[in-house]
Amino acid sequence: MRPVDASPASINQASILQALFLPARLRRSPRILPTHSRFPAVSPTPRKILHIDMDAFYASVEQRDDPSLRGKPVVVAWRGARSVVCAASYEARVFGVRSAMPAVRAERLCPQAVFVPPDFTRYKAVSRQVRAIFARHTDLIEPLSLDEAYLDVTVSKSALASATATAEAIRAAIREETNLTASAGVAPNKFLAKIASDWRKPDGLFVIRPHQVEAFLAPLKVGRLPGVGKVMEGKLAAMGVATAADLRAQGLAVLEERFGRWGRRLHELSWGIDEHAVQPDRPTLQVSSEDTFEHDLTLDELEPHIRRLAGKTWAGHQRETGRIARTVVLKLKTADFRTLTRSFSPPTLPGSADELAELACALRARVEHPAGTRYRLVGVGLAGFVDRDDFVPQRDLFETVAPPD
Amino acid sequence: MQFSIQREALLKPLQQVVGVVERRQTLPVLANLLVKVGDGRLSLTGTDLEVEMVATTAAEKTTDGEVTIPARKLFDIVRALPDGVRIDLKLNGDRVAMTAGRSRFTLATLPASEFPTIDEIELVERVSLPEEVLRDLMERTAFAMANQDVRYYLNGMLLDLQEHTLRCVATDGHRLALKETQLESKVAARRQIIIPRKGVNELVGLFETGDGQVELEFGRNHLRVRRGDVVFTSKLIDGRFPDYEAVIPLGADKRATLDREVLRGALQRAAILSNEKYRGVKLELSPGKLRIVAHNPEQEEAVEEVEADTSVSDLAVGFNVGYLLDALAALKGERARLNLRDAQSSCLVQEDDSEQSRHVIMPLRL
C-alpha cells in the first residue's frame, strides 16, 4: 500500500476551492524532488486514478425526472437578482450558459430556458447511489462534490483487468442504475484524471497512460492546469508561455525565481507530476471562492466582488451533503501579498447568499490596515462544518412574520 | 485650565465615561476624553461618535478651560494611585501636568476644538421616571439583544413609548424579553426607538441604586438620558424593529405554574447533561407535573421532575435551556407561569400574577 500523502489535495482549478484557506504548511507537504530541470514523468509505481464526473448533473436529474424538460435548455437556479446558476443542461450550454454565472445573465443568453429551482434532497439521493457504485470497485473514494469524485483503483476490489475497464464498468452501472450519464478520466494522478474526464464530455471516457503523459501535456494550454486562473495565465503569457511545453522550456530555476514555491508546482504540473493521494472521506474543511483582480482594489471597492463570490460559495455550500457550515470567512491579500483572514460564527446561520454576503462585507470592519490599502485578492468562505444530524435548528421568532423593510 | 481633586472624586466620573472610548479609533482624538473646567466644576466627556457620556463633579482651585487627554492612560494612572491622594492637574502649553503625592505625570493633549460632541438632539418627547425602574426595565431585558446579527435592528433595545406605558424589548430572533412600566404622564404619540447594543450596555453600567430620578429625552435620531451628574447620549439604530407584539403568543392556553426557584434549580442541573452546542432540554407536561429531560451526544441523561400547577397532559416541547434560565432569572416573584401551545409554537414565560415581564422563547426541533 502507498503511504498516505499528508497534503489534502491539489490546488483545485474549480472556482469553489475546498480547503482554500488551509494554512500553507498543510496545503503543500515537503517533497523530495530531483533538482535537475528534466525528470521522468513516469514514477516507478504508476498509480491508476479515475475522475468520474456526472454530466450536467443537476440539470440531467431534472430532465430525467420530468420528461417535459428533455431536449430543452434547462437551467437549475433559484429565482433572484443575485442568484447564480447551479447547473445548465447541454441544450442550455449551447447558448453560452455556464454554471456559476449570474442567473439573470443566463436568462438573457437563453430566454427560452426552463428555470428550475435546485432540489438538493433529490441530487443527494442520486449521489449516494453513484457512490455505492464506486464502492464496489474501491474504498479509496474522494468525493469533490455531489457530482464528481476521485477513485484510486491501483488495487481494485473488482477483479477487472485494467483501470479503463473499471471506468467503463462504473459508467455502465451509472447508466443502468440511475439513467444518467457520467464521464470518466483515467490517468496516473488526480490532476491528469480530472483533465481527462473533461476531454470527451459528455458521456465519454479518456485515458492518459503513463507513457503518454509528456506528449499529452506538451500542447495543453496552461489555463487547463489546476490553479492557473486568468491572472496567472496573463502573467505567463507575458513571459511568452502559453502551453505546458512552454512552461517546461522555462525551467525550474526561472519559474521558482519568478513565482516561488508556486513556480515549483507549475514546473511539476508541466511534467505531469502530482503526488497528491486520493483521500477517502476527507471532510470538507471549507467551501470558498476567491478572485484575483487585474487591478488592486480598496476595501470599499471589494463589495460587489464579495457579493458575487458569496453567491458562488453559497451555491457550493448547498452541495454539501449532511453538513452545515457555522463560520463565515473573509480572506484578503494586500497588494504587497500579505494574506489575512477574518472569520465570524454568527448566532443565526446565514440562510441565503445575500445574508452570507452581508456577513462577509461586515467582516471588513475588522481589517485594521490603513484606509488606503489596496487588495489584489478577496475570498469568501464557509467553514466550521458540523453534521446536520448534530444540528438541532433553533426555530426563529420572526420566520412567519414579514421582515421590516 | 487647572483643577485639584481627591482621587476617588475623579475616579468615579472617569469610570463612567472611559467605557465609551473604543480601544481602536478612526480618529486620534476619539482616544481622548474632553476635560472641561468651568463654574467650579469638572466635566469629562467620552465618545465613539455613536455613544457619548458626559460626567461632571465638583473640583477645587479651578481655572476655566478645556482640553482633551488620552482616556486610557489618565484612567489607568488615577486607578493606580493610592487611596485618598489629592490630584492636581494643569495644562501647560500642549501638555498636561498631573501631580499626586510624590508622583508626577506629563500627558500629551489634543485641542478641545477637535473633539466631536453631540449638542442638539431635536427633542420630540421627554419622560421622567425613577432610576430604579429604568434600571430594572433595561437590566431584565438587555440579555436578549442580538449580537452582530445581519438583522441589524435586533442588535439593540427597543424603547416603545405609548400612552402611559414605557416598554423595553430585546430579541435575538430566538427569544424575546419584554418589560414595561406605567408612566406618570401620558405621551403625545407612540414613539419607537432602538438604542444600539453598546449604548444599552453603557447605560446599564451607569445605573445606581437609590431613589433618584432620570429624564429620558427622545430625539429625532438620538436618545439622551440625564441624571444629576451624568448625561448619556446615544445615536439610534435607523431601522424598524419587527412587530414584536405579533410574536407574543395569544393561543398559548396550556398553562403551568411552578415555583420559580425550584424550576430554575431543576433546569440548571439538567443543563449539565444537555448538548453543549444547542443546550436542548425537553419539557414534558402532565397533570400536576413537569418533567425535564436532557441528553448529550455521549448518551448521558438527566431527568428532573418538578411539581406544577397544571392540568395539561401529553405535551412535550424542546427548548434551549439557556433561554429558559435567562427568562426565569429576569422574572421576580415566587411563582412563574409557562404558557404553551404545541411543540412547534413559542412559549410565553411570565410572573404568575403580572403581565409586566414577558419572555417569549421559540422551541428547538428535537
Interface residues (C-beta under 8 A of the other chain):
Chain A: F344 P346 P347 T348 P350 E355 E358 L359 A362 E368 V386 D390 F391 V392 P393 Q394 R395 D396 L397 F398 V401 P403 P404 D405
Chain B: R24 A146 N147 Q148 D149 V150 R151 Y153 T171 D172 G173 H174 R175 L176 G239 R240 F241 P242 D243 A246 V247 N275 K277 Y278 G280 P297 G318 N320 Q344 S346 V360 M362 P363 L364 R365 L366
